[in-house]
């Protein structure tokens, strides 16, 4: 499980199903580990955000989506809808950075 900004994301369907019976909360979606962070996916496994988490690039999140050609696209920042959807609404920039750093260190 990935814990990010008071949200929980499952690695795969098996982890999602197991959490329904044994976990304290139901995950908010799925995640896919990438070299520089995590791609956050909704319950239908559609991209919603990418959390950049590495010491060289920094710790922050950007909006992500799947284009018509099937490729994942990324914005240079978060839009307001995604910001709220992944649990960052009301947090300062330093608190958002801390969320990504904590997930990276876990």
PyMOL CGO cylinders between C-alpha atoms (Angstrom):
from pymol import cmd
from pymol.cgo import CYLINDER

trace = [
    CYLINDER, 0.00, 0.00, 0.00, 1.06, 3.53, -0.70, 0.3, 1, 1, 1, 1, 1, 1,
    CYLINDER, 1.06, 3.53, -0.70, -0.01, 6.17, 1.82, 0.3, 1, 1, 1, 1, 1, 1,
    CYLINDER, -0.01, 6.17, 1.82, 0.01, 9.70, 0.42, 0.3, 1, 1, 1, 1, 1, 1,
    CYLINDER, 0.01, 9.70, 0.42, -1.73, 12.79, 1.82, 0.3, 1, 1, 1, 1, 1, 1,
    CYLINDER, -1.73, 12.79, 1.82, -4.24, 10.88, 3.97, 0.3, 1, 1, 1, 1, 1, 1,
    CYLINDER, -4.24, 10.88, 3.97, -5.16, 8.68, 1.00, 0.3, 1, 1, 1, 1, 1, 1,
    CYLINDER, -5.16, 8.68, 1.00, -4.30, 5.03, 0.44, 0.3, 1, 1, 1, 1, 1, 1,
    CYLINDER, -4.30, 5.03, 0.44, -3.50, 3.39, -2.90, 0.3, 1, 1, 1, 1, 1, 1,
    CYLINDER, -3.50, 3.39, -2.90, -3.25, -0.35, -3.60, 0.3, 1, 1, 1, 1, 1, 1,
    CYLINDER, -3.25, -0.35, -3.60, -0.49, -1.87, -5.70, 0.3, 1, 1, 1, 1, 1, 1,
    CYLINDER, -0.49, -1.87, -5.70, -2.83, -4.28, -7.53, 0.3, 1, 1, 1, 1, 1, 1,
    CYLINDER, -2.83, -4.28, -7.53, -6.30, -5.86, -7.44, 0.3, 1, 1, 1, 1, 1, 1,
    CYLINDER, -6.30, -5.86, -7.44, -5.20, -8.53, -4.96, 0.3, 1, 1, 1, 1, 1, 1,
    CYLINDER, -5.20, -8.53, -4.96, -3.99, -5.93, -2.48, 0.3, 1, 1, 1, 1, 1, 1,
    CYLINDER, -3.99, -5.93, -2.48, -7.22, -3.99, -3.02, 0.3, 1, 1, 1, 1, 1, 1,
    CYLINDER, -7.22, -3.99, -3.02, -9.39, -7.04, -2.30, 0.3, 1, 1, 1, 1, 1, 1,
    CYLINDER, -9.39, -7.04, -2.30, -7.34, -8.02, 0.75, 0.3, 1, 1, 1, 1, 1, 1,
    CYLINDER, -7.34, -8.02, 0.75, -7.68, -4.53, 2.21, 0.3, 1, 1, 1, 1, 1, 1,
    CYLINDER, -7.68, -4.53, 2.21, -11.46, -4.75, 1.99, 0.3, 1, 1, 1, 1, 1, 1,
    CYLINDER, -11.46, -4.75, 1.99, -11.40, -7.54, 4.58, 0.3, 1, 1, 1, 1, 1, 1,
    CYLINDER, -11.40, -7.54, 4.58, -8.30, -6.86, 6.65, 0.3, 1, 1, 1, 1, 1, 1,
    CYLINDER, -8.30, -6.86, 6.65, -7.39, -3.18, 6.26, 0.3, 1, 1, 1, 1, 1, 1,
    CYLINDER, -7.39, -3.18, 6.26, -8.54, -0.26, 8.39, 0.3, 1, 1, 1, 1, 1, 1,
    CYLINDER, -8.54, -0.26, 8.39, -9.66, 1.67, 5.29, 0.3, 1, 1, 1, 1, 1, 1,
    CYLINDER, -9.66, 1.67, 5.29, -10.59, 1.02, 1.68, 0.3, 1, 1, 1, 1, 1, 1,
    CYLINDER, -10.59, 1.02, 1.68, -7.98, 2.30, -0.80, 0.3, 1, 1, 1, 1, 1, 1,
    CYLINDER, -7.98, 2.30, -0.80, -8.80, 5.36, -2.90, 0.3, 1, 1, 1, 1, 1, 1,
    CYLINDER, -8.80, 5.36, -2.90, -7.32, 3.79, -6.02, 0.3, 1, 1, 1, 1, 1, 1,
    CYLINDER, -7.32, 3.79, -6.02, -4.18, 2.14, -7.34, 0.3, 1, 1, 1, 1, 1, 1,
    CYLINDER, -4.18, 2.14, -7.34, -0.57, 3.15, -7.88, 0.3, 1, 1, 1, 1, 1, 1,
    CYLINDER, -0.57, 3.15, -7.88, 2.21, 2.15, -10.23, 0.3, 1, 1, 1, 1, 1, 1,
    CYLINDER, 2.21, 2.15, -10.23, 5.81, 2.66, -9.12, 0.3, 1, 1, 1, 1, 1, 1,
    CYLINDER, 5.81, 2.66, -9.12, 7.98, 4.51, -11.61, 0.3, 1, 1, 1, 1, 1, 1,
    CYLINDER, 7.98, 4.51, -11.61, 11.67, 5.42, -11.48, 0.3, 1, 1, 1, 1, 1, 1,
    CYLINDER, 11.67, 5.42, -11.48, 10.95, 8.96, -10.24, 0.3, 1, 1, 1, 1, 1, 1,
    CYLINDER, 10.95, 8.96, -10.24, 7.79, 8.45, -8.20, 0.3, 1, 1, 1, 1, 1, 1,
    CYLINDER, 7.79, 8.45, -8.20, 4.28, 6.98, -8.41, 0.3, 1, 1, 1, 1, 1, 1,
    CYLINDER, 4.28, 6.98, -8.41, 1.51, 7.17, -10.95, 0.3, 1, 1, 1, 1, 1, 1,
    CYLINDER, 1.51, 7.17, -10.95, -1.77, 7.43, -9.00, 0.3, 1, 1, 1, 1, 1, 1,
    CYLINDER, -1.77, 7.43, -9.00, -4.78, 5.77, -10.62, 0.3, 1, 1, 1, 1, 1, 1,
    CYLINDER, -4.78, 5.77, -10.62, -8.49, 5.92, -9.83, 0.3, 1, 1, 1, 1, 1, 1,
    CYLINDER, -8.49, 5.92, -9.83, -10.59, 2.83, -9.09, 0.3, 1, 1, 1, 1, 1, 1,
    CYLINDER, -10.59, 2.83, -9.09, -10.99, 2.18, -12.83, 0.3, 1, 1, 1, 1, 1, 1,
    CYLINDER, -10.99, 2.18, -12.83, -7.17, 2.36, -13.16, 0.3, 1, 1, 1, 1, 1, 1,
    CYLINDER, -7.17, 2.36, -13.16, -7.21, 5.66, -15.07, 0.3, 1, 1, 1, 1, 1, 1,
    CYLINDER, -7.21, 5.66, -15.07, -4.29, 8.02, -14.34, 0.3, 1, 1, 1, 1, 1, 1,
    CYLINDER, -4.29, 8.02, -14.34, -5.12, 11.00, -12.11, 0.3, 1, 1, 1, 1, 1, 1,
    CYLINDER, -5.12, 11.00, -12.11, -1.76, 12.26, -10.85, 0.3, 1, 1, 1, 1, 1, 1,
    CYLINDER, -1.76, 12.26, -10.85, 1.96, 11.58, -10.78, 0.3, 1, 1, 1, 1, 1, 1,
    CYLINDER, 1.96, 11.58, -10.78, 3.85, 12.11, -7.54, 0.3, 1, 1, 1, 1, 1, 1,
    CYLINDER, 3.85, 12.11, -7.54, 7.46, 13.02, -8.25, 0.3, 1, 1, 1, 1, 1, 1,
    CYLINDER, 7.46, 13.02, -8.25, 9.56, 11.82, -5.35, 0.3, 1, 1, 1, 1, 1, 1,
    CYLINDER, 9.56, 11.82, -5.35, 13.30, 11.80, -5.67, 0.3, 1, 1, 1, 1, 1, 1,
    CYLINDER, 13.30, 11.80, -5.67, 16.09, 13.91, -4.22, 0.3, 1, 1, 1, 1, 1, 1,
    CYLINDER, 16.09, 13.91, -4.22, 17.30, 15.22, -7.62, 0.3, 1, 1, 1, 1, 1, 1,
    CYLINDER, 17.30, 15.22, -7.62, 13.97, 16.46, -9.04, 0.3, 1, 1, 1, 1, 1, 1,
    CYLINDER, 13.97, 16.46, -9.04, 12.17, 17.21, -5.80, 0.3, 1, 1, 1, 1, 1, 1,
    CYLINDER, 12.17, 17.21, -5.80, 8.92, 16.18, -4.15, 0.3, 1, 1, 1, 1, 1, 1,
    CYLINDER, 8.92, 16.18, -4.15, 5.66, 17.34, -5.75, 0.3, 1, 1, 1, 1, 1, 1,
    CYLINDER, 5.66, 17.34, -5.75, 2.61, 16.13, -7.67, 0.3, 1, 1, 1, 1, 1, 1,
    CYLINDER, 2.61, 16.13, -7.67, 1.29, 16.90, -11.16, 0.3, 1, 1, 1, 1, 1, 1,
    CYLINDER, 1.29, 16.90, -11.16, -1.98, 16.06, -12.91, 0.3, 1, 1, 1, 1, 1, 1,
    CYLINDER, -1.98, 16.06, -12.91, -1.88, 13.03, -15.23, 0.3, 1, 1, 1, 1, 1, 1,
    CYLINDER, -1.88, 13.03, -15.23, -4.34, 11.56, -17.75, 0.3, 1, 1, 1, 1, 1, 1,
    CYLINDER, -4.34, 11.56, -17.75, -4.43, 9.04, -20.59, 0.3, 1, 1, 1, 1, 1, 1,
    CYLINDER, -4.43, 9.04, -20.59, -4.60, 10.56, -24.07, 0.3, 1, 1, 1, 1, 1, 1,
    CYLINDER, -4.60, 10.56, -24.07, -6.63, 9.09, -26.93, 0.3, 1, 1, 1, 1, 1, 1,
    CYLINDER, -6.63, 9.09, -26.93, -3.52, 7.37, -28.30, 0.3, 1, 1, 1, 1, 1, 1,
    CYLINDER, -3.52, 7.37, -28.30, -3.12, 5.50, -24.98, 0.3, 1, 1, 1, 1, 1, 1,
    CYLINDER, -3.12, 5.50, -24.98, -0.09, 7.40, -23.70, 0.3, 1, 1, 1, 1, 1, 1,
    CYLINDER, -0.09, 7.40, -23.70, -0.04, 8.95, -20.24, 0.3, 1, 1, 1, 1, 1, 1,
    CYLINDER, -0.04, 8.95, -20.24, 0.30, 12.75, -20.34, 0.3, 1, 1, 1, 1, 1, 1,
    CYLINDER, 0.30, 12.75, -20.34, 1.41, 15.05, -17.52, 0.3, 1, 1, 1, 1, 1, 1,
    CYLINDER, 1.41, 15.05, -17.52, 0.75, 18.69, -16.70, 0.3, 1, 1, 1, 1, 1, 1,
    CYLINDER, 0.75, 18.69, -16.70, 3.50, 20.83, -15.19, 0.3, 1, 1, 1, 1, 1, 1,
    CYLINDER, 3.50, 20.83, -15.19, 1.39, 21.26, -12.03, 0.3, 1, 1, 1, 1, 1, 1,
    CYLINDER, 1.39, 21.26, -12.03, -1.83, 20.10, -10.37, 0.3, 1, 1, 1, 1, 1, 1,
    CYLINDER, -1.83, 20.10, -10.37, -5.21, 21.40, -11.44, 0.3, 1, 1, 1, 1, 1, 1,
    CYLINDER, -5.21, 21.40, -11.44, -7.64, 22.32, -8.65, 0.3, 1, 1, 1, 1, 1, 1,
    CYLINDER, -7.64, 22.32, -8.65, -9.81, 19.22, -9.12, 0.3, 1, 1, 1, 1, 1, 1,
    CYLINDER, -9.81, 19.22, -9.12, -6.89, 16.80, -8.89, 0.3, 1, 1, 1, 1, 1, 1,
    CYLINDER, -6.89, 16.80, -8.89, -5.45, 18.79, -6.01, 0.3, 1, 1, 1, 1, 1, 1,
    CYLINDER, -5.45, 18.79, -6.01, -8.59, 18.08, -3.97, 0.3, 1, 1, 1, 1, 1, 1,
    CYLINDER, -8.59, 18.08, -3.97, -9.03, 14.55, -5.28, 0.3, 1, 1, 1, 1, 1, 1,
    CYLINDER, -9.03, 14.55, -5.28, -5.64, 13.32, -4.04, 0.3, 1, 1, 1, 1, 1, 1,
    CYLINDER, -5.64, 13.32, -4.04, -6.03, 14.95, -0.63, 0.3, 1, 1, 1, 1, 1, 1,
    CYLINDER, -6.03, 14.95, -0.63, -3.83, 18.04, -0.93, 0.3, 1, 1, 1, 1, 1, 1,
    CYLINDER, -3.83, 18.04, -0.93, -6.56, 20.68, -0.68, 0.3, 1, 1, 1, 1, 1, 1,
    CYLINDER, -6.56, 20.68, -0.68, -5.81, 23.19, 2.05, 0.3, 1, 1, 1, 1, 1, 1,
    CYLINDER, -5.81, 23.19, 2.05, -2.17, 22.12, 2.47, 0.3, 1, 1, 1, 1, 1, 1,
    CYLINDER, -2.17, 22.12, 2.47, 0.74, 24.51, 2.07, 0.3, 1, 1, 1, 1, 1, 1,
    CYLINDER, 0.74, 24.51, 2.07, 3.49, 23.80, -0.46, 0.3, 1, 1, 1, 1, 1, 1,
    CYLINDER, 3.49, 23.80, -0.46, 5.81, 22.63, 2.31, 0.3, 1, 1, 1, 1, 1, 1,
    CYLINDER, 5.81, 22.63, 2.31, 3.12, 20.25, 3.64, 0.3, 1, 1, 1, 1, 1, 1,
    CYLINDER, 3.12, 20.25, 3.64, 2.55, 18.88, 0.11, 0.3, 1, 1, 1, 1, 1, 1,
    CYLINDER, 2.55, 18.88, 0.11, 6.30, 18.32, -0.23, 0.3, 1, 1, 1, 1, 1, 1,
    CYLINDER, 6.30, 18.32, -0.23, 6.36, 16.56, 3.16, 0.3, 1, 1, 1, 1, 1, 1,
    CYLINDER, 6.36, 16.56, 3.16, 3.63, 14.16, 1.99, 0.3, 1, 1, 1, 1, 1, 1,
    CYLINDER, 3.63, 14.16, 1.99, 5.72, 13.11, -1.01, 0.3, 1, 1, 1, 1, 1, 1,
    CYLINDER, 5.72, 13.11, -1.01, 8.91, 12.84, 1.10, 0.3, 1, 1, 1, 1, 1, 1,
    CYLINDER, 8.91, 12.84, 1.10, 7.14, 10.64, 3.68, 0.3, 1, 1, 1, 1, 1, 1,
    CYLINDER, 7.14, 10.64, 3.68, 5.80, 8.34, 0.96, 0.3, 1, 1, 1, 1, 1, 1,
    CYLINDER, 5.80, 8.34, 0.96, 9.28, 8.15, -0.59, 0.3, 1, 1, 1, 1, 1, 1,
    CYLINDER, 9.28, 8.15, -0.59, 10.90, 7.24, 2.72, 0.3, 1, 1, 1, 1, 1, 1,
    CYLINDER, 10.90, 7.24, 2.72, 8.28, 4.61, 3.66, 0.3, 1, 1, 1, 1, 1, 1,
]
cmd.load_cgo(trace, "trace")
